[in-house]
Amino acid sequence: MRDRYIFPAVFNYADDGISVSFPDLPGCFTCGDTDEEAIKMAEEALGLHLWGMENDGDPIPDPSRGDKIRIEPNERIFLVDIWMPQVRKEVQPIYVKKTLTIPADLNEAALKADLNFSQILASELRRILKRGNAA
């Protein structure tokens, strides 16, 4: 895993906005209405795409040279620079160990059902907080 990646992005200009693709990263797309928005979205898309590749153990290709990428008259190449330590920090949650007490019969039934206590607690806390029903 590297800390910094710079990949060429192809900005395709159309009447309805700017679509962004990364020739070296199939499936990594985004868009924006302005250059500024498209660049911001390209940085976010690139960071998340690379983070996913890292977590899946997929090899990350070397970026193509800009002069090797064929573009159409309505397209431009931008280099998108991403600092992965920041992406990893924002995407990967930090977990905190909590100790709790539940009734023994619930514990036994949940263990038999092979339930993940942490996942259930986190999911239910998110649901309650989203609803705004936290006591």
N, C-alpha and C positions, 0 to 999 in steps of 0.2 A: 504494500500500500504506500502510495506516495502522498505527500501533503499538498502538492500543487499540480494542477493540470491546466493546460492551455489547449483548447480544441478550436478548430475553425468551424464557424457556423455560417450557413447560407441563409441570408435574409432575402425573402422573395416579396417584392413590393407589388401589391395589387390595390385596386380601388377600395376594397373593404378592409385593408390593413396589411400587416406584415406577418408572414408566416416564417418560422425559423426551424431549420433542420440541421442536424449534425451528420455529415456524410460518413463519419467513422463510427457512429453510434446509432444503428438502426433502431427505430422506435422512440428516439428522443426528439420530440417536437414541442413547439410552443408557438405563441403568437403575441402580437401587440399592435396597438393603434399608432404608436409613434416609435421612433428609433430608441428613445430613452426607455419606454415601456418594454419594447422587444428585447433590449439588452438586459434589463432587469429580469425579465421572464426567462431569457436564455440562460442566465447565470443560475437561476433557481432550478430550471429543468436539468441543466448539466450536472449540478451538484447532487440532486436527488437521483438522477440516472446512475451516476458513478457510485454513489453510496449503495444503491441497490445491487450494482454489479459486484462491489466489494463484499457485501453481505452474502450474496449468492455464490461467491467464490469464482465468478466469471473473470476470465482474463480481460484486462483493459487494454485496448489496442493503442499503438503509438499514433499520435495525430498525423494526419496527412499534411503535406506542405501545401500552402495556399495556391501555388502555381500549378499544382497537379489536379486541382478541382475545377471541373467544367461548370460554368454558370451561364445562365441566360441573360439577355440584355436588361431584364428587370430585377436582376439579382446582384447582391454584393456579398463579399466575404468579410466577416468580422471575427476576430480572435476573442474567444471567451475564456477568461481567466478565473479559476475557482480555487479557493483555499479550503481544502477538505477538513482540517481540524475544526473549523467553524461549522461546517455542514454537519459533521458527525456529532458535534455538541448539541446542535439544534434538533437533530432528528432522533438521536438515541436518547431515550429517557433515562434518567438516573433513578434507581430504585432505592427505597428506604425500607429497612426491615421493621416490621411492626409485630408485636405480640398481642394476641387477642384470645378471648375465651368464648367457646361456644358450647351448647349442650352436647353431652356425650352421644346421644342418639343421632343427632345431626352429623356429628363428626364420623360416626361409624357408617351411616348411610352414604355420606359424601365420599368416603374412602372406597366403599364398595362400588360406587358409581364412577370411580376414577376421576373425580372432579378436581380441577385446579383451583385451590382456595384463593391464591393471589390474583389469578385472572378474574375470578368471580367478584371478589371484593373491589378490584380496580374498576371493572365494568359497571358495577352497581353504583360506586361512588361517582363515576363520570355521569351516569344517567341522572342521579339525584342532583348533582351540581348543575347540570345542563338545564334541568327543569326549574332550578332555583328553589328547590324544596329543602335545602340543607337546614338542619335544625340548629 
